[in-house]
Amino acid sequence: MNSSDDALRFFKEWMSSKTMLSVTAVLSGTVVSGMGIITSLDDNLYIICPPFSMLIPLDGCSFKASDPEQGSGFPALDQAVREFGFKFGWEIVLPTKDKILLAEIDSVLPS
């Protein structure tokens, strides 16, 4: 599953069910991450990740299904996968080659 139609189906489901997601953005070598929900989906994907939000333009992006258990290449993210039980996710590759990684959170977050 690597098509935009498949990805958009997941995004719509996550938005309608208010699914909590792990959001990791790798932008020009800088990594920003948080937990958030999708609040809007049209030509853009809008994600609220307190204390920040992200507006991701989807035009020209490519999508790749991502299995968090396979390892991301980012040790901190891989550790979070083990701790929080992330499930299936998507990698969004922007036209700039920057990446946004979204993964559904399977378990209750530790306090």
Buried (B, 14 or more C-beta within 10 A) or exposed (E): EEEEEEBBEBBEEBBEEEBBBBBBBBEEEEEEBBBBBBEEBEEEBBBBBEEEEBEBEBEEBBBBBBEBEEEBEBEEBBEBBEEBBBBBBBBBBBEEEBBBBBBBBEEEEEE
